[in-house]
């Protein structure tokens, strides 16, 4: 089916450690993937994106890895800080040829908790 | 630069009442969207617009109507609110789709409770 899921609903890490948030997608037609961060009471905020012709993309303290063979996406956060505590969503952009448009499908989210 | 602004932030309705949620963006984006967010279900697309004067249905359009009379504004209407419409509503916009412009910018949300 067309779904984006997350392996771990809650992830607890110690401040300073690296965090890895995983996401599985099921549609091989998806060509673009995005990670969003949502803090309590706020809207989702863009973190990083990656196209299907790439395996890895790095940002500031964040890295996204894409494994198309197993349809897996991960977000790595280096030196996790208390301010990283939030819910993280992955989203896949799926082409809908019949409507000449595309569709962004969101996962249900993983909560990252950072403790001192 | 305010980005995407939603009003109101909170609202409580009685079943059968109507209301309109307003979304405004100042980034000159072509595309605008309304999502609802429910626990354990992620973000689901209600309606979207690819430009001024256009609207289209998303995944869960029933019970909602939208209008895009001006490029910067996207209105979401509930004609007869039902308890099932209790949710957090997010508006988003994007420059356009394709060639790296799929990135959505979200508003801060409207928490709606229907009693």
Boltz contact constraints between the chains, C-beta under 6 A:
constraints:
  - contact:
      token1: [A, 32]
      token2: [B, 102]
      max_distance: 6.0
  - contact:
      token1: [A, 42]
      token2: [B, 108]
      max_distance: 6.0
  - contact:
      token1: [A, 43]
      token2: [B, 90]
      max_distance: 6.0
  - contact:
      token1: [A, 43]
      token2: [B, 106]
      max_distance: 6.0
  - contact:
      token1: [A, 43]
      token2: [B, 107]
      max_distance: 6.0
  - contact:
      token1: [A, 43]
      token2: [B, 108]
      max_distance: 6.0
  - contact:
      token1: [A, 43]
      token2: [B, 109]
      max_distance: 6.0
  - contact:
      token1: [A, 44]
      token2: [B, 106]
      max_distance: 6.0
  - contact:
      token1: [A, 46]
      token2: [B, 103]
      max_distance: 6.0
  - contact:
      token1: [A, 93]
      token2: [B, 102]
      max_distance: 6.0
  - contact:
      token1: [A, 102]
      token2: [B, 97]
      max_distance: 6.0
  - contact:
      token1: [A, 106]
      token2: [B, 42]
      max_distance: 6.0
  - contact:
      token1: [A, 106]
      token2: [B, 43]
      max_distance: 6.0
  - contact:
      token1: [A, 107]
      token2: [B, 42]
      max_distance: 6.0
  - contact:
      token1: [A, 108]
      token2: [B, 40]
      max_distance: 6.0
  - contact:
      token1: [A, 108]
      token2: [B, 42]
      max_distance: 6.0
